[in-house]
Amino acid sequence: MKYFRLRGTGVSPGIAVGEIFLKERVFFTTRKEILPKNQIPGEMKRLKAAIGRTGAQLFSLKEEIREKIGDEHAFIFDAHIMILED
């Protein structure tokens, strides 16, 4: 088995060891795309719909965590919801 280290910002102290599955290799880019003015309203509608779906998922996850392990652990979703609202 091949091992490699993933780096990121931890949300809790400690380490984790386990297997991961990468479906595909993803590279993030900062591609700039110019939209014709007539496409902007449609894209704004898509963006608002995506934000709405994401908010609903976050609220659902928050409630699920609150019910399973309590309010003290569910509060982290408040921060995610506030970021989404910004």
Sequence and secondary structure as in RCSB ss.txt:
>XXXX:A:sequence
MKYFRLRGTGVSPGIAVGEIFLKERVFFTTRKEILPKNQIPGEMKRLKAAIGRTGAQLFSLKEEIREKIGDEHAF
IFDAHIMILED
>XXXX:A:secstr
          SSSS        SS            GGGHHHHHHHHHHHHHHHHHHHHHHHHHHHHHH HHHHT
HHHHHHHHHH 
